[in-house]
Every structure is written in C-alpha cells, then in structure tokens.
Amino acid sequence: MRDGKATTVSVTRRANVLHDASIERMEDAELLFESRRWVLSMYAASVAVESLLQAFAIRSGRPYDANHDLRLWLAKCPHAVITTIKGSAIIEWSDVTETWDNTIRYMSTSGLLGFLKERRLNRKITLGKFGEKAVVKVNAAKLLRAAKVVHGKGLVLWQSQ
C-alpha cells in the first residue's frame, strides 16, 4: 500500500477480486461470441477459467507464480477442485487446455487461424458460408462451451467452501 491506497498488483491478487473477474470474463466471452468477435471470445473464456483457478489457489495460500499456465494453476488448487475438474469435467478441461494460449490476445483472426491449423484444430470442420473463418468460429464455440462447464463446476465448489 502507498498513501493508504492498494496497488493494482495487490488488488488483482485477491481471491474475491479474481473470482468476480472470472464471472465477468465469462459473461464477456458470451457477448463477444454472439457479436462474432471469436478471437476475443476465446481469450475471455480462457481468462475466466484462469482467474477462477487463481482465486482458488490464492485463497488456499498458494503463491501467485504460475503465469498463464492453466495446468500449473490447477495444480495449485485445493484437491477438491482438481478432482472435480479432472473427473467430471475432464473432456472440457482437455478442450480448454488444448486450445488456450495466452498469446491469443495478440492474434488477428488470420493469426488465430494459422495457430489453430498448427495445432491441427481445423480438422473435420466444414467451411460453409464463413469460409476459413469457420475454423475460428467452431473452435471458439467449442472453447466457450468447455470453459463454461469448467468454470461452472468451479463456481459450485467456490460457493460450497
């Protein structure tokens, strides 16, 4: 604290702030998807999951040092969170971690398309009226759905603890 004011770093590393931000980012992700802002929708959905995992880890006394690695943040969470996500949400967790990369925030649609192709996430997608952007749309929909499941399971656990 300086002059009685909390610094940005200390505020953003509070569990309740991260929890609330996770809810807002998930709402943002849905609005962005509906607006065909698929790149940012993917980013916001992943940040929602990351923020909630950070909140769990910090609330349980773990240090803030996993950067943007969802797997490392999950490992810092309480056992109940890990077993729930790796149990009843394992498919969705895999979908999120397969697609997520913090650098998505810097990508254009064409950049994300190249990224998805490198990860072979363009297979079995019918292009249709969106052309190659269909690859981005389909992956954004898949990531958003998966992130909502993982995030939702996390929120239930948050409220029960």
C-alpha positions in Angstrom: 0.0 0.0 0.0 1.1 3.5 -0.8 -0.6 6.5 0.7 -3.4 4.3 2.0 -4.2 3.0 -1.5 -3.9 -0.6 -2.5 -1.6 -1.1 -5.5 -3.0 -2.7 -8.6 -1.0 -5.9 -8.1 -2.2 -6.4 -4.6 -5.9 -5.9 -5.6 -5.7 -8.2 -8.6 -4.2 -10.9 -6.4 -7.1 -11.1 -4.0 -9.2 -14.2 -4.3 -12.5 -12.4 -4.2 -11.4 -10.0 -7.0 -10.3 -12.8 -9.2 -13.5 -14.8 -8.5 -15.6 -11.8 -9.5 -13.4 -11.1 -12.6 -13.9 -14.7 -13.7 -17.6 -14.3 -13.7 -17.4 -11.0 -15.7 -14.9 -12.5 -18.2 -17.3 -15.4 -18.9 -20.2 -13.0 -19.5 -17.8 -11.0 -21.8 -16.9 -14.2 -23.6 -20.5 -15.0 -24.4 -21.3 -11.5 -25.6 -18.2 -11.4 -27.7 -19.1 -14.8 -29.3 -22.6 -13.5 -30.1 -21.0 -10.5 -31.7 -18.8 -12.7 -33.9 -15.7 -11.5 -32.0 -14.5 -15.0 -31.8 -10.8 -14.4 -31.1 -11.6 -12.2 -28.1 -14.3 -14.6 -27.0 -11.8 -17.4 -26.8 -9.4 -15.2 -24.9 -12.1 -14.0 -22.4 -13.4 -17.5 -21.8 -9.9 -18.8 -21.0 -9.2 -15.9 -18.8 -12.4 -16.6 -16.9 -11.1 -20.2 -16.2 -7.6 -18.9 -15.3 -9.0 -16.2 -13.0 -11.1 -18.7 -11.1 -8.2 -21.1 -10.7 -6.0 -18.3 -9.5 -8.7 -17.4 -7.0 -8.8 -20.9 -5.6 -5.0 -21.1 -5.4 -4.6 -17.8 -3.7 -7.5 -18.4 -1.3 -5.7 -21.6 -0.2 -2.4 -19.7 0.4 -0.5 -20.6 -2.8 1.9 -18.1 -4.3 1.0 -16.2 -7.4 3.6 -17.5 -9.8 2.1 -19.8 -12.4 1.8 -17.1 -15.1 -0.8 -18.1 -17.6 -0.4 -21.8 -17.4 -3.8 -23.3 -16.7 -2.3 -26.7 -15.8 0.0 -25.1 -13.2 -2.8 -23.0 -11.7 -5.0 -26.1 -11.4 -2.1 -27.9 -9.6 -2.1 -25.1 -7.1 -5.8 -25.5 -6.3 -7.3 -27.5 -3.4 -7.7 -31.2 -4.0 -11.5 -31.0 -4.4 -11.1 -28.6 -7.3 -8.5 -30.8 -9.0 -10.5 -33.9 -8.7 -13.8 -32.3 -9.8 -12.2 -30.7 -12.9 -10.1 -33.8 -13.8 -13.1 -36.0 -13.0 -16.5 -34.8 -14.2 -15.1 -32.1 -16.5 -12.0 -33.8 -17.9 -13.2 -33.6 -21.5 -14.0 -29.9 -21.2 -10.7 -29.3 -19.3 -8.8 -31.0 -22.2 -10.7 -28.9 -24.7 -9.7 -25.7 -22.9 -6.1 -26.6 -22.4 -5.7 -27.9 -25.9 -6.8 -24.5 -27.4 -5.7 -22.0 -24.8 -2.6 -20.0 -25.2 -2.1 -16.6 -23.6 -0.8 -15.2 -26.9 -4.3 -15.4 -28.4 -4.9 -11.9 -27.1 -2.3 -10.6 -29.6 -3.7 -12.5 -32.6 -5.8 -11.3 -35.5 -8.4 -13.7 -36.9 -6.0 -14.8 -39.6 -3.2 -15.2 -37.0 -5.5 -17.4 -34.9 -6.5 -19.4 -37.9 -2.8 -20.2 -38.5 -2.4 -21.0 -34.8 -5.4 -23.4 -34.9 -4.1 -25.1 -38.1 -0.6 -25.6 -36.4 -2.4 -27.4 -33.6 -4.5 -29.3 -36.1 -7.7 -27.9 -34.7 -9.0 -27.3 -38.2 -9.7 -31.0 -39.0 -13.3 -32.1 -39.8 -14.7 -28.6 -40.0 -17.0 -27.7 -42.8 -16.1 -24.2 -44.0 -19.6 -23.2 -45.4 -20.6 -19.5 -45.6 -17.8 -18.4 -43.2 -15.1 -19.8 -45.3 -11.9 -20.3 -43.3 -13.3 -18.2 -40.5 -15.5 -21.2 -39.8 -12.4 -22.8 -38.2 -12.2 -19.9 -35.8 -15.9 -19.9 -35.1 -16.1 -23.7 -34.5 -13.1 -23.6 -32.2 -14.4 -20.5 -30.3 -17.8 -22.3 -29.8 -16.0 -25.4 -28.6 -13.7 -23.5 -26.2 -16.6 -21.3 -24.9 -18.7 -24.4 -24.2 -15.9 -26.2 -22.5 -14.8 -23.1 -20.4 -18.4 -22.6 -19.3 -18.5 -26.2 -18.0 -15.1 -26.0 -16.2 -16.0 -22.5 -14.8 -19.4 -23.6 -13.7 -18.1 -26.6 -11.8 -15.5 -24.2 -10.2 -18.2 -21.8 -9.1 -20.2 -24.5 -7.5 -17.2 -25.5 -5.5 -16.3 -21.9 -4.6 -19.8 -21.4 -3.1 -19.6 -24.7 -1.2 -16.3 -23.9 0.5 
